[in-house]
Amino acid sequence: MAKHKSMLDDVRRNKKYLLSEKEEVLLTRLSPFGGGEWDDAMDEWESALNFELDGDKLKLSEVLQIMNYDKSAGRRAAALKSINETLKDSRYAWLRTRASHSSSVQLVLNCI
């Protein structure tokens, strides 16, 4: 108990500023900036990305599929180049924050 005394004292001292769990849940559900909203916004942004590959406009998931699983090394390299070229554009800098959610995207961004 003595080991945690300072932390417990701090919690007691700030108790008047804490909300109940019910209040926290309610505020989180009503908040336009909750965790679920961030995921929705990221999904919308990702769906707006278009990658040019072999004359076709593809979505991120399609290009990552090619980059990871296509049998042709040339086609995989072209997919990586397409991702790099699109993400070089500064309007897509936000995608770097999303990289931690996808090992494929992390791999791509480490190559840029």
Sequence and secondary structure as in RCSB ss.txt:
>XXXX:A:sequence
MAKHKSMLDDVRRNKKYLLSEKEEVLLTRLSPFGGGEWDDAMDEWESALNFELDGDKLKLSEVLQIMNYDKSAGR
RAAALKSINETLKDSRYAWLRTRASHSSSVQLVLNCI
>XXXX:A:secstr
 GGGHHHHHHHHHTGGG   HHHHHHHHHH TTSHHHHHHHHHHHHHH  EEETTEEE HHHHHHHHHH S HHH
HHHHHHHHHHHHHSGGGTTHHHHGGG HHHHHHHHH 
